[in-house]
Amino acid sequence: MSNKKVTILAVAVGMAVLVTEICSAGVGTTGAQFLKIGPGARAVSMGGAFSAVADDLNSIYWNPAGLAGQKSRQATASYIQYFQGTNIGFLGYSQKVRQHGAFGVGLDYLTIGEIERRSTDVDTSEGTFGASDMALYLSYANDTLMSQYIKGVKLGTNIKIIRQTIDTQTAQSFALDIGALYATPVKNLTAGLGIYNLGGQVKFIDEGDPLPLDVRVGGAYRCLNNKLLFAVDIDDYINDGRLTEAIGAEYTFKKMLSIRAGYKLGMDSNALGGLAGFAAGLGINVWNIQMDYAFVPYGELNDTHRISMSTKF
C-alpha cells in the first residue's frame, strides 16, 4: 500500500477513534462515527435522552417523527467546539405542508483543519491538510398514517446523504432513519422508537466500514403542568456491539427559563474522568427565540460547550 494510502487510512482511523472515545467507551468498528454526535444543546444537556421528547427541530436527528407535531415553520443552528481543532455544527429547517405532513432539511457537519502531512516516518512536516464529515438530512413526518390503527402515533423518516473527505480523498454513502413517537394512553407519557443509519458501507479508497446502525428506544414523562420533564433513552449500536443508556430532566420556569441535567451511562470514566457522561445546561426563550447552552465535561480531553439557537415563525 502506498504512503499516501497509509496516511489517509491513519487519519480516518484516528478521527473514528477520537469521536468514539468522546461518545462512548471503547473503539467502535464502524465508519462515519460523527453520526453519533447529536445536535442541539437542549437534547445534549439532558444526556441525549430525547427520542421520546422530540418536540423541536432537532427531532430531525433524535426522532424525525417529532416533526409531525409542529404547528409552524422552524429554523435552528447549533455549534460545538470540540477537541484538537474539531468544529461541529448543525443547521435545520422544517415546515408543515397543509394536511400532507411536515417536511424538513438538516445539515450536520464536522471539520478538522491543520492536520500535519507526513508520508514517511520523519519529524519534519510536509505541510497540512484538512478533513471533514457531512450528512444532509431530508425528512418527512406524518401524524395520520397510523391513526386508523393506533391513535396517537406519529411516524417520520430521514434520507441521509453522507460524505467524508480527507485531503483529496472522499467517501460517500446513503442511509435511512425510521422513527415513531407514541402518545400512550397514560397521560403525559410518550414513547419513542427508531432505527437509524440503515445503509451500506462508507469506503475510503479500498477500505470500507459499515455505518453505526442504531436501534433507539425511549420514554418521556411530563408533570407539574408540563413544567417538569423526565426522559430516558437506550441506544443499541448493532455493528459496534455497544449499548448506552441516558437519563435526563428539564424544569421550565414560566415558559422562559429552563434548567437541564442528564447522564449517559457507558462512558469510559477511567479514561475520560469521573464526570464523563454528565451534562447540564440552560435554555432561555425570549420573543419566540430559543437560546440553549450545554456543558459536557470530558476530563483530561477538556470540557465542551454547545450553543444552539432556534425560532418558530
N, C-alpha and C positions, 0 to 999 in steps of 0.2 A: 504494500500500500504506500502511496506517495506521501511525502512530508506534508503536503497541503491537506490531503485527506485526514492524516493523523491530527493535524491542528484543528480542522473543522470538527471532527468527531470528539476531540478532547474538550473543546469549548461547549459542544452540545451536551455532553455528559456532565460537564461542570455546571452548566445552567440548570439541568434537571436535578442534580444533587442539591444545589443551593436552594431551589424553590421547594423541593421535597423536605429538606431539613427545616425550612421555615414553616411548612404547612403541617407536618406530622412526623412521627418518629420513623427512623429508618430511611432507606433509599428505595424509591419506587422502581418499578420495572416497566414503566410506560413513558411515552413521549408526551409532548405538549403539557408539561406539568403546570404551566401558568394557568391552565383552565381550572385548577383547584383553588386559585386565589379569588375569593368572592369580592365583588364590588359593593359599594355603599357603606358609609361609615356607620349608619344605623344598624344594619344587619351584623356587621363585623363586631360592633361593640356589645352585641348580645351573644357573642361567641360563635356566630354563624347559625344559630337556631332560628331559622327564618322561613323554612319551606311551608309551614302551616300558617304563617303570618301573611306574607306575600301581599301586602296592601299598598305598595308603592311601586314606582317604575323599576326598581332594582329586582322586581319579581322576574324580569326577563332572564336573569341568571338563576335565582333561587327557586322559582317555580313559575313558569310562564302562565299557568292557569290563573294566577292572581291578576293578570291584566284585564280579565273579563269583568272584574268588579269596579273598574274605574268609571267615573262619571264625566270626566273632562280630559282634555289633552294634557300631557305631562312631558316634562323635559328634565334631564338630570345630567350632572357632570361630577366626577369624583377623581381624586388624585391621591396617590400614595408614593412617598419617597422611601424606598426600601434600602437594601444594603449594597455596598460596592458599586455605587453609581447606577443602581437599578431604579427605574421610574415606571410606575404603573398607573393607568388611567382608564376611565370608562365614561362613555357618552351614550345617552339614550333618549329616545322619543317614542311616544305612543299616543294613539287616539282611538276612540270608539267610532265605528262607521255604522250609524243607524242601528238596524237590527242584525247586522251581519257579523257582529263581534268586534273585538279590539285587535288592532294591528300595531306592531312595534318594531323598532330597529335599534340595535345596540352595537357599539364598537368597543371591544376590550383590547387593550394594548399593553405591551411591556417592552421597554428598551434598555439596552446596556451599551454604554459608549466607552471609548478609550480602552479597549482591550489590547494589550501589547501582543504584537505578532512575532512569533519565533518559529522558524521552520527547522531549526537544529537546536541541540542542547547547549546553548550559549547564554551568557548573561546579557549580551547586547540585544536590545530590541530592534526589530526591523520595521518599526512603525506601529500604528494602531489600526484597529478596525472596530466595527460595531456589530451588534446583534439585536434582533427584535422579534417579538411574537405578536400576532394579531388574530382576533376572532371577530368576525362580523355575524351578528345575530339578526335573523329575520323571523319575527314572532307573530303568532296568531293565537287568540284565546276566545272562547265562547262559553256562555253560561246556560245555553238552551239545548245543546246537543243531547244531554243525558237527562233532561228534565222529565221526559215521559217514562223513564225507567227508575231513576233515583233523584229525588228532589234535593236541591242544594249542592249539586256537583258542577264545578267549573272545570273545563279542560283547556289545555294550552300546549303549544309545541314551538320549538325553535328549529330552524335550519341554520347550521353554523358553517361558515367558510373559514377555515383555519390556514394561516400562512406563517411560516417561521423563516427567518433569514439570519444567516451567519456569514459575515463578509459578503462574498459574491454568490454563495450557495443558498438555495431556497428549498423549502419543503412545503407541500400543500396537502390538505385533507378536508373532508367534509364530515359533519356529524349531525345527529338528530337528538333533540331532547323532547321528552313527552312528560307532561305534568298534570296532576289533578289536585283540586282543592275542594274539600268537602265540609260544608256546614252541618255538623252532626245534629241529631235530634236533641242532644244535650245543649242547653242554652249557652251561648258564648264559647263553645268548644269547637274548634276546627281541626281538621286533619289534612296533611299533605303527603303526596306520594309522587315520586318521579324517577325516571330513568334518564340519565344524562351521558352525553358523549358516545352515543351509538354511532360507530363508523369504522373506517378502515385504519390502516397504519399511517403514521406520519414518517416520511423517509427522507433522510439526507444522503445524497449520493447513492450508495447501495446498502445502507444500513437503515432498517425500519423498526419502529416500536409501535405497539398498539396505543390507542387513546386511553385515558384514565376513566374507563367505564365506571359509572357511579349509580347505585340504587339508593335513593334517599327517601326516608320516611320521617314524618314529624307531626307534632301536635302543638296546639296553642290554646290558651285559656285566658279570657278577659274577665275581670271582676272590678268591683268598686266603681260601677257605672263607666266601665271601659277605661278607667284611669290606670289600672294595673294590668300588666300583660306578662304571662309566663309562657315560655316556649321551650321545646326540646326537639332536637334533630339527631338522627342516626344516619351516617353515610357508610355504605359498604362499597369500597373500591375493589371491584371484582378482579381486575387484571393486576392490581398491586397487592392483593391479598391483605388488605388493611381495613380495619373498622375504626371509625371515630364517632364519638358522641358529643353533643353540645347542648348546653343548657343556658338560658338567658332570661332576663327580666327587663321590663321597662315601666317606669312610672311617669305619668304626664300631669303637669300642673296647669289647669285652666286652658288646656289645648295650646299652650305657648311654649312651655319648657319641659323637656323630658330628660330624665336621667336613666342610664342603662348600665348593665353589667352582664357578663357572661363568662363561661368557662368551657373550653374544649378539651375533652379527655382524649388521651392517645398521643399527646405531645411528648417529646423526649426531654423531660425536665433535667436529666443528668447532663445532657449536652447543652441545653439552651438556658438553664437556670430554673430556680424554683417557681418563678412566676409564669413560666411557659404554659400557655393555654388560657391565661387570664386576659380579659378585655373589659374596657369600660369606656363610657362616652357620654356626650351631651347632645341635645338637639334643641334648636330654637326655631319657632315658627312665627314670622312677622310679615304682615302684608302678603300673605299667601306664598311666601318664600320660605322653604325649609332648609336650614343650615345644620349640618351634623358633623360631629367630631368623634373620632375613636382613637383610643390609646391602647396599643398592643405591645407589651414588652417581650423581648427575646434574649434576655440575659446578656452574655458576652457579645452576641451579634449586634446588640444595640436595640433601642426602642424604636417603634414605628408609630407614625402619626398619619391619620387618614382624615381627609376633609371631603365632604360632599355638599352639593347644593342642588336643590330641585324646586320646581314650581308647577302649579296646575293653572291652566288658563282656558 
